[in-house]
Amino acid sequence: MGAFSHRGQAIIEGVKVMDVLVMTAVLTSLAQAGTPGQVCPADPKVCTTQVHVVEHMIADSPEDRQLQEQIDRQVDTLARGGEPATQKALRQDQARFRRALRSQLSFMPGNDVKDRIALHQALQARLFALDHVNRDTDLMSGTWISAAGNLEMRAIDATHVEISLNPADTEYQRWSCEFSGVGIRTGDTISAEVSSGEHVILTKRDSVMWVRHESSGAGKACGAGGTMAGPYFATNPVMRVPSPPPRF
């Protein structure tokens, strides 16, 4: 095992407890931390091949296979009893996460150990985040997550809510968004102006925060035509000891 492998393994084994904000930050990095050589090309055949590589790596590791089975069961548990739109949103979000994995891995000879460590970390982080999704929340504040990024909300008073949104492109890493501001709450809906002619509207339904991103022109919050729109899922920030990493 090379020097990087020893260092990477030592770092992972040194992690004892992580809170949900740290773990969801790992998930966000899937969409933000790649290099041009790691971006899935536009050719669908190449993308499909890379997805198959990820699936093979999961199937080849008993620990990762177990993590993936736990993730699938947790998605099914969270979807059970929800509205059809909620069930669809949860499964689509999981599909986006699986596709995002290909951008994290280099698929280059000699990087097998590095890729396996990164894959295991990502699966651990995903399971940790899903374990802390709260499908029964009545709150309009806290941390809300998706495969693309996080939504943070903090109530200032009865009608004003501080909002922070940071989604990124999980497919090709072409864009990311960054918005922090104050929204006006009316019932279960919050509206905030991003820039002149650009707004986000957040509506809570079935314990899911649905974000609409509306713009009458070129928006300023996202690059390359990105969007903050999509479903975000409430979390409980509870501490937990992650499963031990695999040994290579």
N, C-alpha and C positions, 0 to 999 in steps of 0.2 A: 504494500500500500504506500503511495507516494506521500510527500510532505503535506500536500493540500488535504488529502484524505484524512490523515491523522489530525490535522487542525480542525477540519470540518466536523469530524466525529467528536472531537473533544468539546467543541462548541455546543453541539446538539446534546451530548450527554450532560453538559453543565446546566442545561435548562431544567429547572425543577418545577416552577410554578409560573404560569402566565395568565394575565387577566384577558378578558374578551377583547379589549381595545388593542392589545399587543398582537393577539392572534389574528384579528381581522385586518390589522395592518399588513401581516404576512400575505393575506389573500389579496389585498389591494396591490401589493408589489407584483403579483402575477401579471397585472395589466400595465405596470409602469416601469419595470426594472429590466426589460430586455435590451438587446443590442440589435443593430440592423441584421446581423447574421442569424439572429434567433427568431426573427419575425416570420410567421407562416406566410409563404408566398401566395400570390393571388390565384395560382393554379390550383383548382380544387383537388386534383389528383395528388399533388404534393401534400396539401393539407390533410387529406384523408390518410395518406401514408404516415404522416407524423402522428395523427391521432391513434393509428394502429400501433405505432411504436410505444406510445404511452400506455395503451391498453395491455400490450404485451409485457411491459415492465411491471405493471400492477399484478398481472396474472402470475408473473415469475417470482413474486415475493409473497410468501405466506402472510407476513405482517401487513404489507400494503393491501393484499387481497382482503384481509380481515377488516382493515380500515374502510375500504371501499364498500364492503357489505354493510358495515355499521352506518356509513353515510347514507346508503340507499334506504336502509330501514328507517333512519331518522327522517329523511325526506318524506317517506310514506306516512310516518306517524304524524308529522306536522301537517300534511295535506289532508289527513283523514278528518272528515266532518266539516271541512272548510267549504266556502263557496266555490263553484266551478272555476271562477277566475283566479281565486287564491291557489287552488290545486295546480292549475296550469302555470301560474307564476312561479311557484316553488320548483316545479319540475324544469321549467325553462331556465331558471336561475342556476340549477344544478348542471344543466347541459352547457350553459355558458362557462361555468367553472371548469368542466371537463375539457372544453375546447381551449380555455385559457392556459391549461397546463402545457400545451405544446410550445407556447411562447417562452416558457420558463426554462425549457430544456434545450440543450444545444444540438443534440443528435450527432455529435462529432466523435470520431474514434478517440479513445483515451479519456473521454469524459464520463464513462459509465458510472463510476462511483459518485462523482459530483452530481450527476443527473439523478441517481437513485436517492441520494440524501435530500436534494431539493424536492423531489417528488414526495418523499415520505413526510417532509416538513409541511408541504402544501396540504396533503391529505389529513395530517394531524390538525392543522389549523382549520381546515374546512369542517371536520367533525366537531372540534371544539366550538366553533361559531354556531353550527346547527344545534348543538346540545343546549345552547343558551338562547336560542330563539324563543321569544315569549308570544304564544298565540292567544293569550288571554288578557293582554294589557288594555287598560283603559286610559293610559297616560298619553300625552301628546309631547313628551320630552324624553330624552335619553339617546341611546345609540341604536340606529337602524342600519342594517347591513344588506348588501347584495354582492354578487360575484364581481360587480364592476367597481364597487367602492362603498364608502360609508356616508350616512346622513346623521349629523349630530344636531339635536335640538335642545334648547334650554328656555324654559318659560321665564320671561322677565316680569310680567304681571299677567292679569287676566286676559289681556288682548294682544300682547306683544310677545313674540317668540324669536329667540336668536337661532339662526340656521347656518349650518356649514355643510356643504356638499362637495364631494371630491371623486366622482366616478371617472373611469378611464376606459378606453376601448379594449375589450377583452379578446378581440379577434386578431387585429393586425397592429395594435399599438400605434394607431395613426393619430389619436387625439386623447386629450384629457381635459377635465373641467375643474374649475376651482371657483367656488362662490361662498362668501360669508356675508351675512346681512341680517336684517330684522324683518320678520313677516308679521302680518296682521291676522289674528285668528278670529274666525267666525264659526262657532260650533266645532265640527270636525274638519274644517278646511282652513288652511293657512295660505295666504298669498303674499309674495314678496317681489319687489322690483329688483331685477338683476342689473339692468342698465336701461337707458332710454329705449322704450319699445320692447323690452325683454323682461319676461316674468317667469316665475315658477309658482305653480299652484299645487299644494300638497293636500291630499284628502285621505283621511284614515277610514278604511272600510274593512271589516272582518279582521281587525288587528294587523292590517297591512297598510303601509303608507304608500299611496300611489302618487307619483310625482309627474306633473305635466310641465313641459318646458316650452313656452310660447315666445316667439320672436317675430316682429314685423320686418326685420331686416337682418343684417349680419350681427349675430350675437357676439358678446365680448367674453362670456364666461368659459366658452369651450373653443378649442382650436380645431381646425380642419373639419368643420361641420358636425362636431360632436354634440351630444345631448345629455342632459341630466335626467331625462324622463325614464320612468320605470318603477317597478315595485321595490320597496325596501322593507325589511322584516325586523321587528322590534327584538331587542335582546335584554337579557338579565346579566349584568356584569358581575358574575360570580366566579370566585377563584376555584381552580381545579388543577390537579397534577396530571399533565399529559401522559399518554402511554409511552413506555420506553422506546427509543428508536431501534431500528434493526441494526445488526452488526454485519459488516461486509468483509 
